[in-house]
Amino acid sequence: MSRYKLSEVVAEIRDEHEQIEIETDDGQVFSIDPPELWPDDVLAAANPVESARAVLGDRYSAFLAAGGSAGLVSVIVERESKARLGESAAS
């Protein structure tokens, strides 16, 4: 039987995968947890706007005001995920 302590699994994920940071042109930095740590409401979101709102939380409005969009969050997360897959395959 295998047993996992959630806090240890989360710590391992944080060690293996950095947060995704998005810097807007006005110098603000918005951090997004790695996809492995996203809450269920992100995974259940029906569209990119709901997903972006869920991963950015209360900073979503500030992100929009700084020129960001849900579509840009999607593109950046997709690029980051592909980079990770490529890194995994190369190791």
Order of alpha helices (4+ residues) and beta strands (2+ residues): alpha-beta-beta-alpha-alpha-alpha-alpha
